[in-house]
Amino acid sequence: MKRNVLRDFALALLLTMVCVPLAAQAGAASTPAPAGVVKQLGSIAKISGAKLSLASDQGAELTVVVQPGARILRLAPGQTDLKSAAPIQLSDLQAGDRVLVRGKLAGDGVTVDATAVVVMKQQDIAQKNQQELLDWQRRSVGGVVKQVDSQAGSITLSVNNKTVAISTTPKTMYKRYAPNSVKWEDAATAKLDDIHPGDQLRAKGNKNEDGTQLAAEEIVAGTFRNIAGLITSIDSAAGTLTVKDLATKQPVTVRITTDSQMKKLPPQLALGLAMRLKGVTPPAPAGAPADASRPRGGDLNQLLARLPAATLGDLQKGDAVMIVSTEGSASEPPVAITLLGGVEPILTASPASTGVQSFLTPWSLAGEPGGDQ
């Protein structure tokens, strides 16, 4: 979800990448389970003595009975070797902790008699999330891919009308969002050849002094649609709205889901941003510092994040909106990832599709750190 008024508003979708799945970490050090032994991964919903209610990642509700003498280990986020895990007591477990349990499935099919429990504490995950969030904020850059040179291992990125050269190495990690989802759990491991001009991309790594070069450690990319225009109809029952896109002059129906992030700009903020787009510095409010009318970077990001969430009920026919959505398909309409209303002054100031594209990105309008673990 770039620099100056066109700054990237947020890093929200990247926050979910900070917790390597517990199953992968613990599984890297484990051996195949003997016949009759099962493994279940999930989060503790409730604890009663040695009995855990487990919300499994497959959606099932399981009962885990920790057996006397069971091995209970605490694994830190990022650890991949159980030899470095610390033994803990059953009493150390709490609701919300992530666990991988190993044991025998009882005859009822929903109870696991656990002989081993690997735990990732909720507070450890939260701390790791925060550290990774700060790292992405400090050392990442996001924009639209202009060129990919697979032989040289480089990507040319357009960021706010500036070009940034992204270099990669064999150690660079890639992820690509699924065509109809921007959830991290739906993203697939990718490679450099999967990145194409026009993709939106964010890379994390060390930058040079003027920010025109970055050595990428991690890259996340995807193909998204940028839609800006006037709402022609709203179907609240179906959870859809139709927009006449400024770029194509064609109507586009977009589906709103519980994962869609919707905000509406207050008129004064929208006017200020529009003036900045025109190269004019808006006047500061009375009594405010001289630069108070010029939100920059993290300040603008935080300001938008503090705005209350909007709903379809806050929009009406004729409103101007800017949307980043999934690609959609012949059988499925695109799903709104981010939607920003109250943007009439902005579209008037920058009606060109390129201006709109640089204003909003898929990871705009940040949520709070965390995401699915």
Residue pairs with C-beta under 8 A, 6 or more apart in sequence:
1 8
1 9
1 10
1 12
1 13
1 261
1 324
1 337
1 338
1 360
1 361
1 362
1 363
1 364
1 365
1 366
2 8
2 142
2 143
2 159
2 160
2 358
2 359
2 361
3 159
3 160
3 162
3 297
4 160
4 276
4 296
5 273
5 276
5 277
5 295
5 300
6 160
6 161
6 277
6 355
6 358
6 359
7 160
7 296
7 297
7 300
7 301
8 142
8 301
8 361
8 363
8 364
9 300
9 301
9 304
9 305
9 360
9 361
9 364
9 365
9 366
10 301
10 304
10 305
10 363
10 364
10 365
10 366
11 133
11 136
11 137
11 140
11 142
11 202
11 363
11 366
12 261
12 363
12 364
12 365
12 366
12 367
13 177
13 182
13 184
13 220
13 337
13 362
13 363
14 136
14 140
14 202
14 220
14 363
15 129
15 132
15 133
15 136
15 366
15 367
15 369
15 370
15 371
16 183
16 184
16 185
16 370
16 371
16 372
17 132
17 175
17 184
17 187
17 218
17 220
17 371
18 77
18 128
18 129
18 131
18 132
18 133
18 369
18 371
19 77
19 125
19 128
19 129
19 371
19 373
20 77
20 78
21 41
21 373
22 41
22 75
22 98
22 99
22 100
22 118
22 120
22 373
23 39
23 41
23 57
23 100
25 75
25 77
25 78
25 79
25 80
25 120
26 75
26 82
26 100
26 118
27 100
28 80
28 81
29 80
29 81
29 82
29 83
30 82
30 102
33 39
33 102
36 104
36 105
37 102
37 103
37 104
38 102
38 103
38 104
38 105
38 112
39 100
39 101
39 102
40 54
40 56
40 62
40 64
40 100
40 101
40 112
41 56
41 57
41 98
41 99
41 100
41 101
42 54
42 55
42 56
42 57
42 62
42 98
42 99
43 54
43 55
43 96
43 97
43 98
43 99
43 373
44 52
44 53
44 54
44 55
44 93
44 94
44 95
44 96
44 97
44 98
44 99
45 53
45 54
45 55
45 61
45 95
46 52
46 53
46 95
47 53
47 93
47 94
47 95
50 65
50 66
50 67
50 90
51 63
51 64
51 65
51 66
52 63
52 64
52 65
52 66
52 93
52 99
52 101
53 61
53 62
53 63
53 64
54 61
54 62
54 63
54 64
54 99
54 101
54 112
55 61
56 62
60 110
61 110
62 110
62 111
62 112
63 110
63 111
63 112
64 99
64 101
64 103
64 111
64 112
64 114
64 117
65 111
65 112
65 113
65 114
66 72
66 90
66 114
66 117
67 103
67 113
67 114
67 115
69 115
70 90
70 103
70 114
70 115
70 116
70 117
71 87
71 115
71 116
71 117
72 87
72 88
72 89
72 90
72 92
72 93
72 116
72 117
72 119
73 82
73 85
73 86
73 87
73 88
73 116
73 117
73 118
73 119
74 85
74 86
74 87
74 88
74 92
74 119
74 120
74 121
75 82
75 85
75 118
75 119
75 120
76 84
76 85
76 120
76 124
77 120
77 124
77 125
77 128
78 128
79 85
82 118
85 118
88 119
92 119
93 99
93 117
93 119
94 121
94 122
96 122
97 119
97 120
97 121
97 122
98 119
98 120
98 122
98 125
98 373
99 117
99 118
99 119
99 120
100 117
100 118
101 112
101 114
101 116
101 117
101 118
102 114
102 115
102 116
102 117
102 118
103 112
103 113
103 114
103 115
103 116
104 112
104 113
104 115
105 111
105 112
106 112
106 113
120 373
125 373
126 369
126 370
129 369
129 370
129 371
130 369
133 369
135 204
136 202
136 204
137 298
139 204
139 205
139 206
139 207
140 202
140 203
140 204
140 205
141 157
141 159
141 164
141 166
141 202
141 203
141 207
141 211
141 214
142 159
142 200
142 201
142 202
142 203
142 361
142 363
143 157
143 158
143 159
143 160
143 164
143 200
143 201
143 358
144 157
144 158
144 198
144 199
144 200
144 201
144 357
144 358
145 155
145 156
145 157
145 158
145 195
145 196
145 197
145 198
145 199
145 200
145 201
145 221
146 156
146 157
146 158
146 163
146 197
147 155
147 156
147 197
148 154
148 155
148 156
148 192
148 193
148 195
148 196
148 197
149 155
149 156
150 192
150 193
153 167
153 168
153 169
153 192
154 165
154 166
154 167
154 168
155 165
155 166
155 168
155 192
155 195
155 201
155 203
155 216
155 219
156 163
156 164
156 165
156 166
157 163
157 164
157 165
157 166
157 201
157 203
158 164
158 358
160 358
161 358
162 212
163 212
164 211
164 212
164 213
164 214
165 212
165 213
165 214
166 201
166 203
166 213
166 214
166 216
166 219
167 213
167 214
167 215
167 216
168 192
168 216
168 219
169 215
169 216
171 217
172 192
172 216
172 217
172 218
172 219
173 217
173 218
173 219
174 189
174 190
174 191
174 192
174 194
174 195
174 218
174 219
174 220
174 221
175 184
175 187
175 188
175 189
175 190
175 218
175 219
175 220
175 221
176 187
176 188
176 190
176 194
176 195
176 220
176 221
176 222
177 186
177 187
177 220
177 221
177 222
177 362
178 186
178 187
178 188
179 223
179 326
179 327
179 329
180 326
180 327
180 328
180 329
180 332
180 335
181 187
181 326
181 335
182 222
182 224
182 259
182 326
182 337
182 362
182 363
183 259
183 372
184 371
184 372
185 372
187 220
190 221
194 221
195 201
195 219
195 221
196 223
198 223
199 221
199 222
199 223
200 221
200 222
200 223
200 224
200 361
200 362
201 219
201 220
201 221
202 219
202 220
202 221
202 363
203 214
203 216
203 218
203 219
204 216
204 217
204 218
204 219
205 214
205 215
205 216
205 217
205 218
206 214
206 215
207 213
207 214
208 214
222 362
223 327
224 324
224 325
224 326
224 327
224 337
224 362
225 252
225 323
225 324
225 325
225 326
225 327
225 328
225 334
226 247
226 322
226 323
226 324
226 353
226 356
226 357
226 360
227 243
227 245
227 247
227 252
227 254
227 321
227 322
227 323
227 324
227 325
227 334
228 243
228 245
228 246
228 247
228 320
228 321
228 322
228 323
228 343
228 347
228 353
228 356
229 243
229 244
229 245
229 246
229 252
229 320
229 321
229 347
230 243
230 244
230 318
230 319
230 320
230 321
231 241
231 242
231 243
231 315
231 316
231 317
231 318
231 319
231 320
231 321
232 242
232 243
232 244
232 251
232 317
233 241
233 242
233 317
234 240
234 241
234 242
234 312
234 315
234 316
234 317
235 241
236 312
236 313
238 255
239 255
239 256
239 257
239 312
240 253
240 254
240 255
240 256
240 333
241 253
241 254
241 256
241 312
241 315
241 321
242 251
242 252
242 253
242 254
243 251
243 252
243 254
243 321
243 323
244 250
244 251
244 252
245 251
245 252
246 347
246 351
246 353
246 356
247 353
247 356
252 334
253 333
254 323
254 325
254 333
254 334
254 335
254 336
254 339
255 332
255 333
255 334
255 335
255 336
256 262
256 312
256 335
256 336
256 339
257 335
257 336
259 335
259 337
260 335
260 336
260 337
260 338
260 339
261 309
261 337
261 338
261 339
261 364
261 365
261 367
262 309
262 310
262 311
262 314
262 336
262 338
262 339
262 340
262 341
263 304
263 307
263 308
263 309
263 310
263 338
263 339
263 340
263 341
263 365
264 307
264 310
264 314
264 315
264 340
264 341
264 342
265 273
265 307
265 340
265 341
265 342
265 343
265 346
266 307
266 342
267 342
267 345
269 303
270 342
270 343
270 344
270 345
270 346
271 282
271 345
272 282
272 293
272 295
273 345
273 346
274 345
274 346
274 348
274 349
274 350
275 281
275 282
275 349
276 282
276 294
277 346
277 349
277 350
277 355
278 349
281 293
281 294
282 293
282 294
283 293
284 290
284 291
284 292
284 293
285 292
285 293
295 303
301 366
304 364
304 365
304 366
305 365
305 366
305 367
310 339
310 341
314 341
315 321
315 341
319 341
319 342
319 344
320 341
320 342
320 343
320 344
320 346
320 347
321 339
321 340
321 341
321 343
322 339
322 340
322 343
322 346
322 347
322 356
322 359
322 360
323 336
323 338
323 339
323 340
323 360
324 336
324 337
324 338
324 360
324 361
324 362
324 364
325 334
325 335
325 336
325 337
326 334
326 335
326 337
327 334
328 334
328 335
337 362
338 360
338 361
338 362
338 364
338 365
340 360
340 364
340 365
346 359
347 356
350 356
350 359
